[in-house]
């Protein structure tokens, strides 16, 4: 089964008709919309990025039989040439903070990765996206400082607050993972002006029809 994870980038889009279910997991309950796919909205219960129960979210998808996850993520650009409004299918990630694990009480090492085959298939569905790139996850909820952005830009292309945690847990739970990032803003110091959350939301709203089209294309090809 295909699992879709969405957040800010799906906030203003019309979603497929699915049945909302509350899935109990060893890490707490999670709400998942079920039907032709399993759709999980990461900010359920109004949680900001640093308070999301990632273990419950990914465990709920695994319990439902999901074996492939495509995550939509809102990101900021760390490179002048990656303009707001761009799309990226990243092929690697970094985290600057702790990532949750299902192996907290056991010695078990999993090699975390974005699945190369699923990523290739996803990129083929979105020819106008940038194929490949590195996503760096910061803790949030605050946006990064200009100095932090200068450091992050040396090792990554885009920055967000969620995908590294989701990709790592998906891998631990035996689910293949790929991501589509909507670049909704320049990170601080890359573009002009002061970045605000309202600006990020407005960019997401402007591109909602494009996001709906891409989501439908993914469902038709992968579900």
N, C-alpha and C positions, 0 to 999 in steps of 0.2 A: 504494500500500500504506500502511496505517496503522502508525505506529510509536508504541509506548508506552514512556515512561521512568518508572521508579519507584525509590523509595529507601526511607527509613524508613517512609513511609505504607503501603507494600506489604509490609513485612517480615514481618508476621504473617498475611497473607492467602493463601488458596489461589489459585494462579495457574492459568491455562488450560494444558492439556497441549501443550507445545511442544518442539521439538528444539533443544538447545543447539549452537550453531556458533561457532567461533573465526574471526573475520573479519579478515584482514590489511588494514591501511590504510597510507597514507604516514606516519601519525603513530604507528604501533604497532598491535598487535592489540587487538580488543575482543570480548567474548563477547556474543552475541545469541541469544535464544530465538526460533525461527522457526516459523511455521505460518500460522494465519489472520491473524496480525499479526506484527510484529517487536517483541519485548519486550526492552528493555535495562535491567538493574539497575545504577544508576549507581555503587553502592559495591562493584562487583565487585573481587575480590582484596583486600577489606577496606580499601579506600582511603577516608580521610576526605575531606570536601569539597574542601579546598585541595590535595589530591594526585590528584584525579580527572583522568584524561586525557580531557578533554572533546573535544578535536579527534578523537581516535581513536573515541570513542563516537559522535559525530554523523556522522563520515565513514563508519563502518560501516553506520549506518542508510541513508545516502544510497547507498552501494554496493549495498545490498540492494533498492533501488528504492522506499524510503519517500518519500512526497511530503507526508504530513501527520503531525505529531507532537503527541501529547497527553502532557504530562508531569505526573505526580503529584509534589507537593512538600510536605514538612512545613514548617510556618511558625509563627512566633511572632507574637502579636497586639501591635500598637503602639497600639491603641485600646481603652479600657475597654469600649466597646459591642460589640466583636468578641470574643466569649467563646471560650475553649477548647472544642473540639468543633464549632465553626463550619466551614463550607466557603466558599471564595472562588474565583471564576474571575476572576483579575486581567486588566486590559486594558492595563497599562503596567508598566514596571520601571525601576529605578535600580540602579547598582552603585557601591559605595564603593571598589572595588579593580579591578585590571586584569582585563580579560576576554580570554580567548584568541581568536585569529583565524586563519583560514586564509590571510590576506593579509599575513603577516609579511614577505614579501620582494617585495612588489609594491605599487604605488600603486593602490589600489582601495577605493572607499568604498561601503559598503552601508548603506542606511537600516534599522537594526534595528527590529523591531516584533513585537508579538504580533498574529497575524492576526485581524482583526476578524470576518470571516465564520466562521472555524473556532471562534473564541471564542463567537460568538453561538450556533452550533449546539451547542457543548458546554454552554453555560449552559442551553439549552432542555431538555437531558437531565437537569439537576439543579436543579429548580425551588426547592429549599430552600437553595441556595447563594446567597451574596452575589454579585451580578453586577456586575463592575467593581471596580476598586481598584488601588492601586499596590503592587508588591512591591519591596522593596529587598534587594539581595544584599550581604552582608558576606563577608569572606574566610574566616573560621573558622580552625581548628576551635573556638576559644574562643567562648563565648556573649558577647553584647554587654554592656557595662557600663550601669549606670543612666544615667550622663551621656550615653553614646552613644545610648541608647534615646530620651532626651528630644529629642535633635537629629533622629534619624531619624523620630520621630513627627510632625515638622512637615511632612514631605514624602511620607510613605508610610503605608500601613495595616498591612502585615505585613512580616516580615523572615525571610529564609532565607539559604542559602549556595550555591545551585546554579542556579536557574532563569534568571537573567540570562545566564549563560555559555551555557546550552543554547539559549535563545531566539535569541541573537545568532548563534551558529554555524549553527543551523538556517536562519536567514534567509540567511546567506552561502552556504549549500549549496543554496538553492532549495527548502527545505522549509517549508511553512506550519506555524506553531507556536501551540499554545494550552496552557493550564495549569490544573490543578485543585489548589488548595492546601488541605490539611487543617490547620486551626489547632489545634495540639497544646498550646499553652501561652501564657500572657501573657509578654511580654518583661520583663526585669528592671525593677522599679520600677512596672510597671503593675498587677500583682497582688500578693497577699501571699505571704510566704515566699521561700525561696531556690530558684531554678530549677536543676534538675539534668538531665543527660541521661537518667537513669533515669525521671524524671517524664515526659519527652517520649515515651520508649518505651512507658510504661504507658498513656498516652493513646492512642497509636497502636494498642496491643493491644486496648483497650476498643472501638475503632471498626472493628475488622478486618472484621466482617461487612458493615457499611455500605460499606466500601471495596470489598469483593468484589462487592457488588451493583452499585455504580456502574461498576466496571470491566467487568462483564458487559454492562451497559446500553450502554456506549460501544462495545464490540466488536460487539454486535448492530446498532447504528445506523450505525457508521462503517467497520467492517472490510470 
